[in-house]
């Protein structure tokens, strides 16, 4: 589990670094949304896939595998002396449960608010009129609106279209997925960064759908309509929830970058590098720490030497020599003779009782 969490942090860190380097604050809103969601999914899935390559990719493979292995082994050694790892795992699980419970409670509060308010069915969404000061915001197909706000006002019409864009874009599903990933892997800082960036990208998409691009004055008027209340772990999409400065800059930037295609295609070598690093942290047939653990290798050598001494000291070798002579006289093929010898060795090992070896 510790190795898996380290690999999740490695994958998410590399993908987040590339996002900040090449994609952040670019007019690639749809692509960035898919990239951030894919980063969360790949960070959780790729470490669980056994990438076992028959040949080393580069000379540092064993060094990288040994580094991760030593981190895990240090945790195991500390846990043998005192159950630190066990306590940490239970604490992390409790924290994840608390965050999940808080998220569920927030969602319940949203539906309680809907139950107490007046709900009107509209084409494609449900308009919920309430006096809650956190409005306007949307959650799935529900658009929560200030009761005394005039929907015919030009500024309010833009805010309304903005929230409808969130609903039509199904941004609540993205938010719930990112929230779930952050609750389960709350110790991974890159997940929280991805979640925050995904929220900002949602606002970019809704701003573009509203037709506010280039109209910073209209956007400023909308900001004067309300104050940012701040929502920690809030699953809803709020108009005044994201960084205002970045939205203003994006509204002013109406030019499409000429290198947008290059920025998209260069994700492929980034993913290849991620797979290579993951393969370097795994070895065929076992845990990464097995290849870098000298104690395990020493124990395996002692067991092999002990079996060899038992075979030499017993009458098995003499019997095998007789069988070899008989096989040669009978014209037995080399493969048949090898299979016969392997069966005999396996039978002999089963009959032997291995003594306890000192650790």
C-alpha positions as CSV (number, residue, x, y, z in Angstrom):
1,X,0.0,0.0,0.0
2,X,2.8,2.4,0.8
3,X,4.5,1.7,-2.5
4,X,1.2,2.2,-4.3
5,X,0.7,5.6,-2.7
6,X,4.2,6.7,-3.5
7,X,3.6,5.7,-7.1
8,X,0.3,7.6,-7.2
9,X,2.1,10.7,-5.9
10,X,4.8,10.2,-8.6
11,X,2.4,10.0,-11.5
12,X,0.2,12.8,-10.3
13,X,3.2,15.0,-9.6
14,X,4.7,14.5,-13.1
15,X,1.3,15.1,-14.8
16,X,0.7,18.2,-12.7
17,X,4.1,19.5,-13.5
18,X,3.5,19.2,-17.3
19,X,0.1,20.9,-16.9
20,X,1.8,23.9,-15.2
21,X,4.5,24.0,-17.7
22,X,2.5,23.8,-20.9
23,X,-1.2,23.9,-20.4
24,X,-2.1,26.1,-17.5
25,X,-3.9,29.4,-18.4
26,X,-4.1,28.5,-22.1
27,X,-7.2,28.7,-24.2
28,X,-7.5,24.9,-24.3
29,X,-10.4,24.6,-21.9
30,X,-12.0,21.4,-23.2
31,X,-8.6,19.7,-23.5
32,X,-7.4,20.9,-20.1
33,X,-10.6,19.6,-18.5
34,X,-10.0,16.1,-20.1
35,X,-6.3,16.3,-19.2
36,X,-7.0,17.0,-15.5
37,X,-9.7,14.3,-15.2
38,X,-7.4,11.9,-17.0
39,X,-4.5,12.8,-14.6
40,X,-6.6,11.8,-11.6
41,X,-7.7,8.6,-13.3
42,X,-4.3,7.6,-14.5
43,X,-2.7,8.4,-11.2
44,X,-5.0,5.9,-9.5
45,X,-4.9,3.2,-12.2
46,X,-1.4,3.1,-13.6
47,X,0.3,2.2,-10.3
48,X,-2.0,-0.8,-10.1
49,X,-0.9,-2.2,-13.5
50,X,2.0,-4.6,-13.4
51,X,4.5,-3.1,-15.9
52,X,7.1,-5.9,-16.1
53,X,9.6,-5.3,-18.9
54,X,12.0,-8.1,-19.7
55,X,15.0,-5.7,-20.2
56,X,16.0,-2.7,-18.2
57,X,15.0,0.6,-19.8
58,X,18.0,2.5,-18.6
59,X,20.9,2.1,-16.3
60,X,19.2,3.8,-13.3
61,X,16.3,1.3,-13.2
62,X,17.7,-0.7,-10.2
63,X,18.7,2.5,-8.5
64,X,15.1,3.9,-8.8
65,X,13.6,0.6,-7.7
66,X,16.0,0.4,-4.8
67,X,15.1,3.9,-3.7
68,X,11.4,3.1,-3.5
69,X,12.1,-0.3,-2.0
70,X,14.3,1.2,0.8
71,X,11.5,3.6,1.7
72,X,9.1,0.7,2.0
73,X,11.6,-1.4,3.9
74,X,12.3,1.4,6.4
75,X,8.6,1.6,7.0
76,X,8.4,-2.2,7.6
77,X,11.4,-2.1,9.9
78,X,9.9,0.7,11.9
79,X,6.6,-1.1,12.1
80,X,8.3,-4.2,13.5
81,X,9.8,-2.2,16.3
82,X,6.6,-0.1,16.9
83,X,3.4,-0.3,14.8
84,X,3.9,3.2,13.4
85,X,2.8,2.2,9.9
86,X,-0.3,0.4,11.1
87,X,-1.3,3.4,13.2
88,X,-0.6,5.8,10.3
89,X,-2.7,3.7,7.9
90,X,-5.6,3.6,10.4
91,X,-5.2,7.4,10.9
92,X,-5.2,8.0,7.2
93,X,-8.3,5.8,6.7
94,X,-10.1,7.7,9.5
95,X,-9.2,11.1,7.9
96,X,-10.5,9.8,4.5
97,X,-13.7,8.7,6.2
98,X,-14.1,12.1,7.9
99,X,-13.6,13.9,4.6
100,X,-16.0,11.7,2.8
101,X,-18.5,12.2,5.6
102,X,-18.1,15.9,5.4
103,X,-18.6,15.9,1.6
104,X,-21.8,13.8,2.0
105,X,-23.0,16.2,4.6
106,X,-22.5,19.1,2.3
107,X,-24.5,17.4,-0.4
108,X,-27.3,16.6,2.0
109,X,-27.3,20.3,3.0
110,X,-27.7,21.3,-0.7
111,X,-30.7,19.0,-1.1
112,X,-32.2,20.2,2.2
113,X,-31.9,23.7,0.9
114,X,-33.7,22.6,-2.2
115,X,-36.5,21.0,-0.2
116,X,-37.1,24.2,1.8
117,X,-37.1,26.4,-1.3
118,X,-39.4,26.9,-4.2
119,X,-38.4,24.7,-7.2
120,X,-39.5,25.5,-10.7
121,X,-39.0,23.1,-13.6
122,X,-37.2,24.9,-16.5
123,X,-36.0,23.5,-19.9
124,X,-32.9,21.4,-19.0
125,X,-32.7,22.4,-15.4
126,X,-34.6,23.1,-12.1
127,X,-34.6,26.6,-10.9
128,X,-34.5,26.8,-7.1
129,X,-35.4,30.2,-5.6
130,X,-34.0,30.8,-2.1
131,X,-32.8,33.5,0.2
132,X,-29.5,31.8,0.9
133,X,-26.7,34.3,0.6
134,X,-24.4,31.8,-1.2
135,X,-26.4,31.9,-4.4
136,X,-26.1,31.8,-7.3
137,X,-24.6,28.3,-7.7
138,X,-25.5,25.0,-9.4
139,X,-25.4,21.4,-8.5
140,X,-26.2,18.8,-11.2
141,X,-29.5,20.0,-12.8
142,X,-30.4,22.3,-9.9
143,X,-29.7,26.0,-10.3
144,X,-30.0,27.9,-7.0
145,X,-31.0,31.5,-7.5
146,X,-31.5,34.5,-5.1
147,X,-35.3,34.9,-4.7
148,X,-35.3,38.7,-5.1
149,X,-32.8,38.8,-8.0
150,X,-34.4,40.0,-11.3
151,X,-33.7,37.4,-14.0
152,X,-34.5,40.0,-16.7
153,X,-31.7,42.2,-15.6
154,X,-28.9,42.2,-18.2
155,X,-26.2,41.3,-15.6
156,X,-28.3,38.7,-13.9
157,X,-29.1,37.1,-17.3
158,X,-25.4,36.6,-17.9
159,X,-25.0,35.0,-14.5
160,X,-27.9,32.8,-15.2
161,X,-26.4,31.7,-18.5
162,X,-23.1,31.1,-16.7
163,X,-24.7,28.6,-14.3
164,X,-26.7,27.0,-17.1
165,X,-23.4,26.4,-18.9
166,X,-22.1,24.5,-15.8
167,X,-25.3,22.3,-15.8
168,X,-25.1,21.6,-19.5
169,X,-21.4,20.8,-19.2
170,X,-22.0,18.3,-16.4
171,X,-19.3,19.9,-14.3
172,X,-20.8,18.5,-11.1
173,X,-19.8,15.0,-12.1
174,X,-16.2,16.2,-12.5
175,X,-16.3,17.9,-9.2
176,X,-17.6,14.8,-7.4
177,X,-14.9,12.6,-9.0
178,X,-12.1,15.1,-8.0
179,X,-13.6,15.4,-4.5
180,X,-13.7,11.6,-4.1
181,X,-10.0,11.3,-5.2
182,X,-9.0,14.0,-2.8
183,X,-10.8,12.4,0.1
184,X,-9.3,9.0,-0.5
185,X,-5.8,10.3,-1.2
186,X,-5.9,13.4,1.0
187,X,-2.2,13.2,1.8
188,X,-1.3,13.7,-1.9
189,X,-1.0,17.4,-2.5
190,X,-1.1,17.1,-6.3
191,X,-4.7,15.8,-6.1
192,X,-5.8,19.0,-4.4
193,X,-3.9,21.1,-6.9
194,X,-5.6,19.2,-9.8
195,X,-9.0,19.7,-8.1
196,X,-8.5,23.4,-7.8
197,X,-7.3,23.8,-11.4
198,X,-10.3,21.8,-12.6
199,X,-12.6,24.2,-10.8
200,X,-10.9,27.1,-12.5
201,X,-11.2,25.4,-15.9
202,X,-14.9,24.9,-15.3
203,X,-15.2,28.7,-14.8
204,X,-13.3,29.3,-18.0
205,X,-15.6,27.1,-19.9
206,X,-18.7,28.7,-18.5
207,X,-17.4,32.2,-19.1
208,X,-16.7,31.3,-22.7
209,X,-20.2,29.8,-23.1
210,X,-21.7,33.0,-21.6
211,X,-20.1,35.2,-24.3
212,X,-18.1,37.3,-21.8
213,X,-14.8,36.9,-23.7
214,X,-13.4,40.4,-24.2
215,X,-16.0,42.0,-22.0
216,X,-14.1,42.6,-18.7
217,X,-16.4,45.5,-17.8
218,X,-19.5,43.3,-17.9
219,X,-17.7,40.7,-15.8
220,X,-16.7,43.4,-13.2
221,X,-20.3,44.4,-13.0
222,X,-21.3,40.8,-12.2
223,X,-18.7,40.7,-9.4
224,X,-20.2,43.7,-7.8
225,X,-23.5,41.8,-7.5
226,X,-22.2,39.5,-4.8
227,X,-19.3,38.7,-2.4
228,X,-17.3,35.5,-2.4
229,X,-18.4,33.5,0.6
230,X,-15.7,30.8,0.2
231,X,-16.6,27.2,0.2
232,X,-14.3,24.5,1.6
233,X,-15.1,21.1,0.2
234,X,-18.2,22.4,-1.4
235,X,-19.4,20.2,-4.2
236,X,-21.4,22.9,-6.0
237,X,-20.4,25.2,-8.9
238,X,-20.5,28.8,-7.7
239,X,-20.1,31.8,-9.9
240,X,-17.9,33.7,-7.4
241,X,-15.9,30.7,-6.2
242,X,-12.8,30.7,-8.4
243,X,-9.8,33.1,-8.6
244,X,-11.1,36.3,-10.1
245,X,-7.7,37.6,-11.5
246,X,-7.2,34.5,-13.7
247,X,-10.7,34.7,-15.1
248,X,-10.2,38.4,-16.0
249,X,-6.9,37.6,-17.8
250,X,-8.5,34.8,-19.7
251,X,-11.4,37.0,-20.7
252,X,-8.9,39.5,-22.1
253,X,-6.9,36.8,-23.9
254,X,-9.0,36.1,-27.1
255,X,-6.1,34.8,-29.2
256,X,-5.6,31.1,-29.8
257,X,-2.0,30.0,-29.3
258,X,-0.3,28.7,-32.5
259,X,1.5,26.0,-30.5
260,X,-1.7,24.5,-29.1
261,X,-1.4,21.4,-31.3
262,X,2.2,20.9,-30.1
263,X,1.2,21.3,-26.5
264,X,-1.5,18.6,-26.9
265,X,0.7,16.1,-28.8
266,X,3.7,16.4,-26.3
267,X,1.5,14.8,-23.7
268,X,2.3,11.4,-25.3
269,X,6.1,11.4,-24.4
270,X,5.1,12.6,-20.9
271,X,2.8,9.6,-20.5
272,X,5.6,7.4,-21.8
273,X,8.0,8.8,-19.2
274,X,5.4,8.0,-16.5
275,X,5.1,4.4,-17.7
276,X,8.9,4.0,-17.8
277,X,9.3,5.3,-14.3
278,X,6.6,3.0,-13.0
279,X,8.2,0.0,-14.7
280,X,11.5,1.0,-13.0
281,X,9.8,0.8,-9.6
282,X,8.6,-2.8,-10.3
283,X,10.4,-6.0,-10.9
284,X,9.1,-9.2,-12.5
285,X,7.8,-11.6,-10.0
286,X,7.7,-9.5,-6.9
287,X,7.8,-6.3,-5.0
288,X,10.2,-3.5,-5.9
289,X,12.0,-3.9,-2.6
290,X,12.7,-7.6,-3.3
291,X,15.3,-6.6,-5.9
292,X,17.0,-4.1,-3.7
293,X,16.8,-5.9,-0.4
294,X,20.2,-7.5,0.4
295,X,18.7,-9.4,3.4
296,X,16.2,-11.2,1.2
297,X,18.9,-12.1,-1.4
298,X,21.2,-13.4,1.4
299,X,18.4,-15.5,2.9
300,X,17.6,-17.0,-0.6
301,X,21.3,-17.9,-1.0
302,X,21.5,-19.6,2.4
303,X,18.4,-21.7,1.6
304,X,19.9,-22.7,-1.8
305,X,23.3,-23.6,-0.2
306,X,21.5,-25.7,2.5
307,X,19.5,-27.6,-0.1
308,X,22.7,-28.3,-2.1
309,X,24.5,-29.6,1.0
310,X,21.6,-31.9,1.9
311,X,21.5,-33.3,-1.6
312,X,25.3,-33.9,-1.6
313,X,25.3,-35.5,1.8
314,X,22.4,-37.9,1.0
315,X,22.3,-40.9,-1.2
316,X,20.3,-38.9,-3.8
317,X,23.4,-38.0,-5.9
318,X,24.5,-41.7,-6.1
319,X,21.0,-42.7,-7.2
320,X,20.8,-39.9,-9.8
321,X,24.1,-41.1,-11.2
322,X,22.8,-44.6,-11.6
323,X,19.7,-43.3,-13.2
324,X,21.8,-41.3,-15.6
325,X,23.7,-44.4,-16.7
326,X,20.4,-46.3,-17.1
327,X,18.9,-43.5,-19.2
328,X,22.0,-43.4,-21.4
329,X,21.8,-47.2,-21.9
330,X,18.1,-47.0,-22.7
331,X,18.6,-44.2,-25.3
332,X,16.5,-41.6,-23.4
333,X,16.5,-38.2,-24.9
334,X,18.1,-35.3,-23.0
335,X,14.7,-33.6,-22.4
336,X,13.2,-36.7,-21.0
337,X,16.2,-37.2,-18.7
338,X,16.0,-33.6,-17.5
339,X,12.3,-33.9,-16.7
340,X,13.0,-37.1,-14.8
341,X,15.8,-35.5,-12.7
342,X,13.6,-32.5,-11.9
343,X,10.8,-34.7,-10.6
344,X,13.3,-36.6,-8.5
345,X,14.7,-33.4,-7.0
346,X,11.2,-32.1,-6.2
347,X,10.3,-35.4,-4.4
348,X,13.5,-35.2,-2.4
349,X,13.0,-31.6,-1.4
350,X,9.5,-32.4,-0.1
351,X,10.8,-35.2,2.0
352,X,13.4,-33.0,3.6
353,X,12.5,-30.9,6.6
354,X,14.2,-27.5,6.5
355,X,15.6,-26.3,9.8
356,X,15.0,-22.8,11.0
357,X,17.5,-20.2,9.6
358,X,18.6,-17.3,11.6
359,X,17.2,-14.0,10.3
